[in-house]
Amino acid sequence: MKYIKDYKEGDRIFDIYLCKHKQSAVTKNGKAYDNVILQDKTGTLDAKVWDPHNPGIGEFDSLDYIEVYGDVTSFQNSLQVNVKRIRKCQEGEYAPADYLPVSSKDIEEMYTELLGYISGIGNKYLKTLMESFFVMDKDFIKAFKQSSAAKTVHHGFVGGLLEHTLGVTKLCEYYCTAYPLLKKDLLISAAICHDIGKIKELSLFPENDYTDEGQLLGHIVMGAEMVGEKIKAVEGFPPTLAGELKHCILAHHGEYEFGSPKKPAIMEAMALNFADNTDAKMETFKELLNNTKETGWLGFNRLFESNLRATRME
């Protein structure tokens, strides 16, 4: 099959893709059409079915695998498919692994590296707490390895939550060497569990969409709740330490306007906020560059609130 990342304007598309999303709409002139998002493991591609009642457009819905025939065009500097025909595919015609975006890094190797950070925690209460999640809880471990870190913005792929968590933990380890006042065991523990609520906030692939609980509470609150529940099972866990760890989770987005229930009040929470923001923003920029063949100025980006420029190695 031809992967989405390899398409360019003027190409003809005739292959099987996952219909990640389908939504009916109406043009300004009152004509019905369908918005469709196609997905494979390399990314997504917007598609338009301008004549959904055409006999060549078969019945299909979100999360179906569909054979698509159409032309790749460009609209507002983004690729788009003008769909001519669609056929819903049956099980056996496709390999699901081709359609789910997966981390480019080895998931088991990353998890082993994360466990290394846990084994290095000196505080017995924090170490026991981390092990209760990442060593003892098999259901949690399975979900954590498979989860993404976001729906679309950054690390939106299988293993993305693990990759992001490891990236944040590594940055926090560096902060501890640069700023010795930081309580290393607290900061490393906070880094490892800062986003664990995302296993409840987002459903697993292929949906990778917000759950009802995720919409109502969000991963920050749910993560603090999950930590609080596990702490109850750790005999003698110091209340002050519990409060500091939960505060780091609650404050890791830094600002109220970014969904943070609290602003950082301790040094470790501030460091975690910077590490989280750095890893998320750098991954977002990397994914942006990987998804364009352009060089030079790319136009205004809402997330970065800046006109971004792509550079390439000579």
C-alpha positions as CSV (number, residue, x, y, z in Angstrom):
1,M,0.0,0.0,0.0
2,K,1.0,3.6,-0.4
3,Y,1.3,5.4,2.9
4,I,-0.3,8.8,3.6
5,K,3.0,10.5,4.2
6,D,4.1,9.7,0.7
7,Y,1.2,11.4,-1.1
8,K,1.7,14.8,-2.9
9,E,-0.6,17.1,-4.8
10,G,-1.7,15.6,-8.2
11,D,-1.4,12.0,-7.0
12,R,-4.3,9.5,-7.5
13,I,-5.3,7.5,-4.4
14,F,-6.6,3.9,-4.7
15,D,-6.0,1.9,-1.6
16,I,-7.4,0.9,1.7
17,Y,-7.4,3.2,4.7
18,L,-9.0,3.5,8.1
19,C,-11.9,6.0,8.2
20,K,-10.9,7.7,11.5
21,H,-13.9,10.1,11.3
22,K,-16.9,10.7,9.1
23,Q,-19.2,13.7,9.4
24,S,-22.0,14.9,7.2
25,A,-22.1,18.6,6.3
26,V,-23.8,21.1,4.0
27,T,-22.2,23.6,1.6
28,K,-23.1,27.3,1.6
29,N,-25.3,26.4,-1.4
30,G,-27.2,23.8,0.6
31,K,-25.5,20.8,-1.0
32,A,-24.8,17.8,1.2
33,Y,-21.3,16.3,1.4
34,D,-19.2,14.2,3.8
35,N,-16.0,15.2,5.7
36,V,-13.8,12.1,6.1
37,I,-10.4,11.7,7.8
38,L,-8.4,8.8,6.5
39,Q,-5.7,7.3,8.6
40,D,-2.8,4.9,8.4
41,K,0.2,4.4,10.7
42,T,2.0,7.4,9.1
43,G,-0.7,10.0,9.7
44,T,-4.0,11.3,8.6
45,L,-5.4,12.9,5.5
46,D,-8.6,15.0,5.0
47,A,-11.0,13.8,2.4
48,K,-14.2,15.2,0.9
49,V,-17.1,13.2,-0.6
50,W,-18.8,15.9,-2.6
51,D,-21.5,13.5,-3.9
52,P,-22.4,11.1,-1.1
53,H,-25.4,9.8,-3.0
54,N,-23.3,8.7,-6.0
55,P,-23.7,4.9,-6.6
56,G,-20.0,4.6,-6.4
57,I,-20.0,5.7,-2.7
58,G,-20.8,2.7,-0.6
59,E,-22.1,2.7,2.9
60,F,-19.5,3.2,5.6
61,D,-19.0,4.8,8.9
62,S,-16.2,6.0,11.3
63,L,-13.7,3.3,12.2
64,D,-14.5,1.2,9.1
65,Y,-11.7,0.2,6.8
66,I,-12.5,1.6,3.3
67,E,-11.1,1.3,-0.2
68,V,-10.8,4.9,-1.5
69,Y,-10.4,6.1,-5.1
70,G,-9.9,9.8,-5.7
71,D,-7.5,12.6,-6.5
72,V,-5.1,14.3,-4.1
73,T,-5.4,18.1,-4.2
74,S,-4.2,21.0,-2.1
75,F,-6.4,23.3,-0.1
76,Q,-5.0,26.1,2.1
77,N,-1.6,24.5,1.9
78,S,-2.8,21.1,3.2
79,L,-3.4,18.0,1.1
80,Q,-7.0,16.8,0.6
81,V,-8.6,14.0,-1.3
82,N,-11.4,14.5,-3.7
83,V,-13.2,11.1,-3.3
84,K,-14.8,9.5,-6.4
85,R,-15.5,6.0,-5.0
86,I,-15.6,4.2,-1.7
87,R,-16.0,0.6,-0.8
88,K,-16.3,-0.8,2.8
89,C,-13.7,-3.5,3.2
90,Q,-14.1,-6.8,5.1
91,E,-11.9,-8.4,7.7
92,G,-9.0,-10.1,6.0
93,E,-8.5,-7.5,3.3
94,Y,-6.3,-5.3,5.5
95,A,-3.7,-5.6,8.3
96,P,-4.7,-3.4,11.2
97,A,-1.0,-2.7,12.1
98,D,-0.7,-0.7,8.9
99,Y,-3.3,1.8,10.1
100,L,-2.4,2.6,13.7
101,P,0.3,5.2,14.2
102,V,3.0,3.7,16.5
103,S,6.1,5.1,18.2
104,S,9.2,4.9,16.1
105,K,11.0,3.7,19.2
106,D,10.8,0.2,20.7
107,I,8.1,0.2,23.3
108,E,9.6,-2.6,25.5
109,E,13.0,-0.9,25.5
110,M,11.4,2.4,26.5
111,Y,9.5,0.7,29.3
112,T,12.6,-1.1,30.6
113,E,14.4,2.3,30.7
114,L,11.5,3.8,32.6
115,L,11.7,0.9,35.1
116,G,15.3,1.8,35.6
117,Y,14.4,5.2,36.8
118,I,11.9,3.7,39.3
119,S,14.5,1.2,40.6
120,G,16.8,4.3,41.2
121,I,14.3,6.0,43.5
122,G,15.7,6.1,47.0
123,N,12.6,7.1,49.0
124,K,11.0,3.8,50.0
125,Y,7.4,5.3,49.9
126,L,7.8,6.8,46.5
127,K,9.5,3.7,45.1
128,T,6.7,1.5,46.5
129,L,4.1,3.8,45.0
130,M,5.7,3.8,41.5
131,E,6.1,0.0,41.6
132,S,2.4,-0.4,42.5
133,F,1.6,1.2,39.2
134,F,4.4,0.2,36.8
135,V,5.4,-3.2,38.2
136,M,2.4,-4.7,40.0
137,D,-0.6,-3.4,38.1
138,K,-0.8,-5.5,34.9
139,D,-3.9,-3.8,33.5
140,F,-2.3,-0.4,34.1
141,I,0.9,-1.5,32.4
142,K,-0.9,-2.8,29.3
143,A,-2.9,0.4,28.9
144,F,0.1,2.7,29.6
145,K,2.2,1.0,26.9
146,Q,-0.7,1.3,24.3
147,S,-1.9,4.8,25.1
148,S,-1.1,8.0,23.2
149,A,-0.2,11.2,25.0
150,A,-2.8,13.3,23.1
151,K,-5.5,13.1,20.5
152,T,-3.7,15.2,17.9
153,V,-1.3,17.7,19.3
154,H,1.8,15.7,20.3
155,H,2.8,12.0,20.7
156,G,-0.6,11.0,19.3
157,F,0.4,7.4,18.6
158,V,0.5,4.0,20.2
159,G,3.3,4.2,22.8
160,G,3.1,8.0,22.7
161,L,2.3,8.3,26.4
162,L,5.3,6.1,27.3
163,E,7.6,8.0,25.0
164,H,6.5,11.4,26.4
165,T,6.8,10.2,30.0
166,L,10.3,9.0,29.4
167,G,11.2,12.2,27.7
168,V,9.9,14.3,30.6
169,T,11.7,12.1,33.1
170,K,15.0,12.5,31.3
171,L,14.7,16.3,31.3
172,C,13.8,16.2,35.0
173,E,16.9,14.1,35.7
174,Y,19.0,16.7,34.0
175,Y,17.3,19.5,36.1
176,C,18.3,17.6,39.2
177,T,22.0,17.8,38.2
178,A,21.8,21.4,37.2
179,Y,19.7,22.5,40.3
180,P,20.7,20.4,43.3
181,L,18.1,22.0,45.5
182,L,15.5,19.9,43.7
183,K,14.3,16.8,45.6
184,K,15.2,14.2,43.0
185,D,13.1,11.3,44.2
186,L,10.0,13.6,44.3
187,L,10.6,15.1,40.9
188,I,11.4,11.8,39.1
189,S,8.3,10.2,40.6
190,A,6.2,13.2,39.6
191,A,7.6,13.0,36.0
192,I,6.9,9.3,35.8
193,C,3.2,9.6,36.9
194,H,2.3,13.1,35.8
195,D,0.2,12.0,32.8
196,I,-1.1,8.6,34.0
197,G,-4.6,10.0,33.9
198,K,-4.4,9.9,30.1
199,I,-5.1,6.1,30.2
200,K,-8.6,7.1,31.3
201,E,-8.9,10.4,29.5
202,L,-8.4,8.9,26.0
203,S,-9.6,5.6,24.6
204,L,-7.2,3.3,23.0
205,F,-6.6,3.2,19.2
206,P,-8.2,3.1,16.7
207,E,-10.6,5.5,18.4
208,N,-8.0,7.6,20.4
209,D,-10.8,9.9,21.4
210,Y,-11.9,11.5,24.7
211,T,-13.9,9.3,27.0
212,D,-16.9,10.7,29.0
213,E,-14.8,10.7,32.1
214,G,-12.0,12.5,30.2
215,Q,-14.4,15.2,29.1
216,L,-15.8,15.7,32.5
217,L,-12.7,15.5,34.7
218,G,-9.5,15.6,32.5
219,H,-6.3,13.6,32.9
220,I,-4.8,16.0,35.5
221,V,-7.5,15.5,38.1
222,M,-7.9,11.8,37.3
223,G,-4.1,11.3,37.6
224,A,-4.1,12.9,41.0
225,E,-7.0,10.7,42.1
226,M,-5.2,7.6,40.8
227,V,-2.1,8.5,42.8
228,G,-4.2,9.2,45.9
229,E,-5.9,5.8,45.7
230,K,-2.6,3.9,45.5
231,I,-1.1,6.0,48.3
232,K,-3.8,4.6,50.6
233,A,-2.3,1.2,50.2
234,V,1.2,2.3,51.1
235,E,1.5,2.0,54.9
236,G,3.0,5.0,56.5
237,F,3.1,7.2,53.4
238,P,4.0,10.7,54.7
239,P,1.1,13.1,54.2
240,T,3.3,16.0,53.3
241,L,5.1,14.0,50.6
242,A,1.7,12.8,49.3
243,G,0.5,16.4,49.0
244,E,3.7,17.5,47.3
245,L,3.5,14.7,44.7
246,K,-0.2,15.3,44.0
247,H,0.5,19.1,43.7
248,C,3.1,18.4,41.1
249,I,0.6,16.5,39.0
250,L,-2.1,19.1,39.5
251,A,0.2,22.0,38.6
252,H,2.1,20.4,35.7
253,H,0.4,22.5,33.0
254,G,1.6,25.6,34.8
255,E,-1.2,28.1,34.1
256,Y,-4.9,28.1,34.7
257,E,-5.6,28.9,31.0
258,F,-3.8,25.7,30.0
259,G,-6.1,23.6,32.2
260,S,-4.0,23.5,35.3
261,P,-6.1,23.3,38.5
262,K,-3.1,24.8,40.4
263,K,-0.1,26.9,39.6
264,P,3.3,25.6,40.7
265,A,4.0,26.3,44.3
266,I,7.1,24.2,44.9
267,M,10.3,24.0,42.9
268,E,9.7,20.4,41.8
269,A,6.3,21.4,40.3
270,M,7.9,24.3,38.4
271,A,10.6,22.0,37.0
272,L,8.0,19.4,36.0
273,N,5.9,22.1,34.2
274,F,9.0,23.2,32.2
275,A,10.0,19.6,31.3
276,D,6.4,18.7,30.2
277,N,6.1,21.8,28.1
278,T,9.5,21.4,26.5
279,D,9.0,17.7,25.5
280,A,5.5,18.4,24.2
281,K,6.5,21.5,22.2
282,M,9.6,19.9,20.7
283,E,7.7,16.8,19.6
284,T,5.0,19.0,18.1
285,F,7.5,20.9,16.1
286,K,9.2,17.6,15.0
287,E,5.9,16.2,13.9
288,L,5.1,19.4,12.0
289,L,8.5,19.2,10.1
290,N,8.1,15.5,9.4
291,N,4.7,16.1,7.9
292,T,5.9,18.7,5.3
293,K,8.3,18.6,2.5
294,E,8.4,22.4,2.4
295,T,11.4,24.5,3.4
296,G,11.3,28.1,4.4
297,W,8.4,29.9,6.0
298,L,5.4,27.6,6.7
299,G,2.9,30.3,7.9
300,F,1.3,31.2,11.2
301,N,0.9,28.3,13.6
302,R,-1.9,28.8,16.2
303,L,-0.3,26.5,18.8
304,F,3.1,28.3,18.8
305,E,1.5,31.7,18.0
306,S,4.3,32.3,15.5
307,N,5.1,32.2,11.8
308,L,7.2,29.0,11.7
309,R,10.2,28.3,9.4
310,A,11.4,24.8,8.3
311,T,15.0,24.2,7.8
312,R,16.8,21.2,6.5
313,M,20.3,19.8,6.8
314,E,22.5,20.8,3.9
